[in-house]
């Protein structure tokens, strides 16, 4: 389950060919949502962003593989690439980047 965010909030969601930035703000009693495609952060591919989003949700390689319809080994390879591109030593540090970006699993 995703934690509730205070508004304004910006969430990055892997979708289609580009990550989408979803910005939620209050305007009076109405919540305004603005959505736009953004460049891939840290040079991560869309698939790597999807894996990172799932990883940041605390899922195991096996769980990520099942959700993304790939093998656990493919997920492990993506995670190796993510750690190298972010220049971080472990999954927790990578998840920290995801949290700072507001990266959320799609679906």
Buried (B, 14 or more C-beta within 10 A) or exposed (E): EEEEEEEEEBBBBBBEEBBBBBBBEEEEEEEEEEEEEEEBBBEBBBBBBBBBBBBBBEBEBEBBBBBBEBEBEBBBBBBEBBBEBBEBEEBEEBBBBBEEBBBBBEE
